[in-house]
């Protein structure tokens, strides 16, 4: 069974989507439509912008979404049996699975990015990657650490990202290294994503999602919040809203897809991050990337 997966924030790079823009008139039209909807030429930043410009949340999220969706919508044999997206990538997956239109998806992504940026400015936070430690040990130490710090991204066995108040994350990192973590690496991100610090963004996101028409997907979408295959549009909506403050259960998504018959994982969009994470769950699985 064919699985298509869509990357999230962090997959961006200067030059992303440029080759696709130049080689496909359909892709070019999508990029230009995105420029009009967003009110600035995001394509110029994607093709020629600096790493710093691309790191801005209001740019990063629409850029990764645009690249991923343009790849999916211009791939002739795109016929998924299952789809999933990592964090932001879940919105790309929803467009690819025909749950929402490209225009509505971009609107949600833009509002999501703006709402998350506001939440970051209200209270500064950070994230850190914890390597080579059992999930339950990381979870326990987070709970025991004073302040807000939680497990945020279950990326693959032995790689869990924590998120929360900057000081609490730093304290947790030291405790995790003492507990045997190979590394506890602070990530270069603008805030504490997938933690309670994103709660202020939820109301704004809920408003735009609840006012958007969601249709039944052409195949099951395995959502971040529960790692389960979902086809009910109303449940998809609620899971998408909950995703802001809930952890990304990527390891479990991949395992569940494999249990349900997944054979080939194709990553649509920038980078190779998800291909690497899938391989760390099962080295025997075939992975492909389409940019």
C-alpha positions as CSV (number, residue, x, y, z in Angstrom):
1,X,0.0,0.0,0.0
2,X,1.3,3.5,-1.0
3,X,1.8,6.0,1.8
4,X,2.5,9.7,1.2
5,X,3.9,11.7,4.1
6,X,4.4,15.5,4.3
7,X,7.1,17.3,6.3
8,X,6.7,20.1,8.8
9,X,8.6,23.2,10.0
10,X,12.4,22.7,9.8
11,X,12.4,21.1,6.3
12,X,12.8,24.5,4.5
13,X,15.9,25.4,2.5
14,X,16.9,28.2,0.2
15,X,15.9,27.3,-3.4
16,X,13.0,25.1,-2.3
17,X,10.4,24.6,-5.0
18,X,12.3,26.6,-7.6
19,X,12.9,23.7,-10.0
20,X,9.2,22.7,-9.7
21,X,8.1,26.3,-10.4
22,X,10.3,26.4,-13.5
23,X,9.3,23.0,-14.9
24,X,5.5,22.9,-14.3
25,X,3.0,25.5,-15.4
26,X,0.5,24.0,-13.0
27,X,2.9,24.4,-10.1
28,X,3.8,27.9,-11.2
29,X,0.1,28.8,-11.1
30,X,-0.2,27.5,-7.5
31,X,2.9,29.5,-6.4
32,X,1.5,32.7,-7.9
33,X,-1.9,32.0,-6.4
34,X,-0.2,31.6,-3.0
35,X,1.7,35.0,-3.5
36,X,-1.7,36.6,-4.1
37,X,-3.5,35.0,-1.1
38,X,-0.6,35.8,1.3
39,X,-0.1,39.3,0.1
40,X,3.6,39.0,-0.4
41,X,5.8,37.0,-2.8
42,X,6.6,34.0,-0.7
43,X,8.0,32.3,-3.9
44,X,10.9,34.9,-4.0
45,X,11.8,34.2,-0.4
46,X,11.7,30.4,-1.0
47,X,13.9,30.7,-4.1
48,X,16.4,33.3,-3.1
49,X,15.8,34.2,0.6
50,X,18.3,33.8,3.3
51,X,18.1,31.0,6.0
52,X,17.1,33.7,8.5
53,X,14.2,34.9,6.3
54,X,13.0,31.4,5.7
55,X,13.1,30.7,9.5
56,X,10.4,33.2,10.3
57,X,7.3,31.3,11.3
58,X,5.0,33.4,9.0
59,X,7.2,32.4,6.1
60,X,8.3,28.9,7.0
61,X,4.9,27.3,7.5
62,X,3.3,28.5,4.3
63,X,6.5,27.8,2.4
64,X,6.8,24.2,3.4
65,X,3.0,23.7,2.9
66,X,3.2,25.3,-0.6
67,X,6.1,23.2,-1.8
68,X,4.6,20.0,-0.5
69,X,1.1,20.6,-1.9
70,X,2.5,21.7,-5.2
71,X,4.4,18.4,-5.5
72,X,1.3,16.4,-4.6
73,X,-1.0,18.2,-6.9
74,X,1.3,18.0,-9.9
75,X,2.3,14.3,-9.5
76,X,0.4,12.4,-12.2
77,X,0.2,9.0,-10.4
78,X,-0.7,10.5,-7.0
79,X,-3.0,7.8,-5.6
80,X,-2.5,7.4,-1.9
81,X,-3.8,4.5,0.2
82,X,-2.8,6.4,3.4
83,X,-1.5,9.9,4.2
84,X,0.0,11.7,7.2
85,X,1.9,14.9,7.9
86,X,4.3,15.8,10.6
87,X,2.8,18.8,12.6
88,X,2.3,21.5,9.9
89,X,2.5,18.7,7.3
90,X,-0.9,17.4,8.4
91,X,-2.4,20.4,6.6
92,X,-0.5,19.5,3.4
93,X,-1.8,15.9,3.8
94,X,-5.4,17.2,4.1
95,X,-5.2,19.1,0.9
96,X,-3.6,16.2,-0.9
97,X,-6.4,13.9,0.4
98,X,-9.0,16.4,-0.9
99,X,-10.4,17.2,2.6
100,X,-9.8,21.0,2.0
101,X,-9.0,23.1,-1.0
102,X,-5.5,24.5,-1.6
103,X,-6.8,28.0,-0.9
104,X,-8.5,27.1,2.4
105,X,-5.4,25.1,3.4
106,X,-3.1,28.0,2.8
107,X,-5.4,30.3,4.7
108,X,-5.4,28.0,7.7
109,X,-1.6,27.6,7.5
110,X,-1.2,31.4,7.4
111,X,-3.5,32.0,10.3
112,X,-1.9,29.1,12.3
113,X,1.6,30.6,11.8
114,X,0.4,34.1,12.8
115,X,-1.4,32.7,15.9
116,X,1.6,30.6,16.9
117,X,3.9,33.6,16.5
118,X,1.7,35.7,18.8
119,X,1.8,32.9,21.4
120,X,5.6,32.8,21.2
121,X,5.8,36.5,21.8
122,X,3.5,36.2,24.9
123,X,5.7,33.7,26.6
124,X,9.2,32.7,25.4
125,X,9.8,29.0,25.2
126,X,12.2,26.5,23.6
127,X,12.5,22.9,22.4
128,X,15.2,20.3,22.7
129,X,15.9,17.0,21.0
130,X,16.6,14.1,23.5
131,X,18.6,11.2,22.0
132,X,18.9,7.6,23.1
133,X,16.7,7.6,26.1
134,X,13.4,5.6,26.6
135,X,10.2,7.6,26.1
136,X,8.9,6.8,29.6
137,X,12.1,8.1,31.2
138,X,11.8,11.4,29.3
139,X,8.1,11.7,30.2
140,X,8.8,11.1,33.9
141,X,11.6,13.7,34.1
142,X,9.5,16.3,32.3
143,X,6.7,15.7,34.9
144,X,9.2,16.1,37.8
145,X,10.8,19.3,36.4
146,X,9.5,22.5,37.9
147,X,7.7,24.7,35.3
148,X,6.1,23.8,32.0
149,X,8.0,21.2,29.9
150,X,6.4,18.3,28.0
151,X,7.1,15.6,25.5
152,X,6.3,17.2,22.1
153,X,7.5,15.1,19.2
154,X,7.8,11.3,19.3
155,X,9.9,11.3,16.1
156,X,11.3,7.8,16.1
157,X,12.6,5.3,18.6
158,X,15.3,7.0,20.6
159,X,14.5,10.5,19.5
160,X,12.0,12.5,21.4
161,X,11.6,16.3,21.4
162,X,10.6,18.2,24.5
163,X,9.0,21.6,24.6
164,X,8.1,24.3,27.2
165,X,9.4,27.3,29.2
166,X,13.0,28.0,28.3
167,X,14.3,27.5,31.9
168,X,12.3,24.3,32.4
169,X,13.6,22.9,29.2
170,X,17.2,23.7,30.2
171,X,16.7,22.1,33.7
172,X,15.1,19.0,32.1
173,X,18.0,18.7,29.6
174,X,20.5,18.5,32.4
175,X,18.4,15.9,34.3
176,X,18.0,13.9,31.1
177,X,21.7,13.8,30.4
178,X,22.3,12.6,34.0
179,X,19.7,9.9,33.3
180,X,21.7,8.6,30.4
181,X,20.6,10.6,27.3
182,X,23.3,10.5,24.6
183,X,22.4,14.2,23.7
184,X,20.0,16.9,24.9
185,X,20.2,19.5,22.1
186,X,18.4,22.8,22.3
187,X,16.8,23.3,18.8
188,X,16.9,26.6,16.8
189,X,13.1,27.2,16.9
190,X,11.1,30.3,17.7
191,X,8.9,28.9,20.5
192,X,7.5,26.0,22.5
193,X,5.5,24.2,19.8
194,X,3.1,21.4,20.8
195,X,3.1,22.5,24.4
196,X,0.6,24.3,26.7
197,X,2.4,27.6,25.8
198,X,0.6,27.4,22.4
199,X,-2.8,27.5,24.2
200,X,-3.4,31.2,23.3
201,X,-3.2,30.3,19.6
202,X,-5.9,27.6,19.9
203,X,-9.0,29.9,19.9
204,X,-7.8,31.8,16.8
205,X,-7.0,28.5,14.9
206,X,-10.3,26.9,16.0
207,X,-12.2,29.9,14.5
208,X,-10.7,29.6,11.1
209,X,-10.9,25.7,11.0
210,X,-14.5,25.6,12.1
211,X,-15.5,28.1,9.4
212,X,-13.8,26.0,6.7
213,X,-15.6,23.2,4.8
214,X,-13.9,19.8,5.4
215,X,-14.8,16.9,3.2
216,X,-14.3,13.2,3.7
217,X,-10.7,12.3,2.6
218,X,-10.0,10.0,-0.4
219,X,-8.0,7.8,1.9
220,X,-7.5,7.5,5.7
221,X,-5.3,10.3,7.3
222,X,-3.3,9.2,10.3
223,X,-3.4,12.3,12.6
224,X,-0.7,13.5,14.9
225,X,-2.9,13.6,18.1
226,X,-3.9,10.0,18.3
227,X,-1.9,8.3,15.4
228,X,-5.1,6.7,14.2
229,X,-6.6,6.6,10.7
230,X,-9.4,9.1,10.5
231,X,-12.0,9.8,7.7
232,X,-14.7,11.7,9.6
233,X,-14.4,15.4,8.7
234,X,-15.6,16.7,12.1
235,X,-13.1,14.5,14.0
236,X,-10.3,15.6,11.6
237,X,-11.2,19.2,12.5
238,X,-11.1,18.7,16.3
239,X,-7.8,16.7,16.1
240,X,-6.3,19.5,14.0
241,X,-7.1,22.1,16.7
242,X,-5.9,19.9,19.5
243,X,-2.6,19.3,17.6
244,X,-1.3,22.8,18.6
245,X,-0.8,21.8,22.3
246,X,-0.6,18.0,21.9
247,X,2.4,15.9,21.0
248,X,3.2,14.7,17.5
249,X,3.0,10.9,17.7
250,X,5.1,10.2,14.6
251,X,6.7,7.0,15.8
252,X,3.2,5.5,16.5
253,X,1.8,6.8,13.2
254,X,4.5,4.9,11.2
255,X,4.1,1.8,13.3
256,X,0.3,1.9,12.8
257,X,0.6,2.4,9.0
258,X,3.0,-0.5,8.8
259,X,0.5,-2.7,10.8
260,X,-2.2,-1.6,8.4
261,X,-0.2,-2.8,5.3
262,X,2.0,0.2,4.3
263,X,4.8,-0.9,1.9
264,X,6.3,2.3,0.4
265,X,6.6,5.7,2.1
266,X,6.9,8.7,-0.3
267,X,7.9,12.0,1.3
268,X,6.3,14.9,-0.7
269,X,8.1,18.3,-0.4
270,X,11.3,19.7,0.9
271,X,14.0,17.7,2.6
272,X,14.4,14.0,3.6
273,X,13.6,14.2,7.3
274,X,10.6,11.9,7.3
275,X,12.3,9.3,5.2
276,X,15.1,9.2,7.8
277,X,12.6,8.9,10.7
278,X,10.6,6.1,8.9
279,X,13.9,4.1,8.4
280,X,14.6,4.4,12.1
281,X,11.3,2.7,12.8
282,X,12.0,-0.1,10.3
283,X,15.1,-0.1,8.1
284,X,13.6,-2.6,5.7
285,X,10.8,-0.2,4.5
286,X,11.3,1.4,1.1
287,X,11.3,5.2,1.2
288,X,11.2,7.7,-1.7
289,X,11.4,11.5,-1.8
290,X,9.7,13.8,-4.4
291,X,10.7,17.5,-4.5
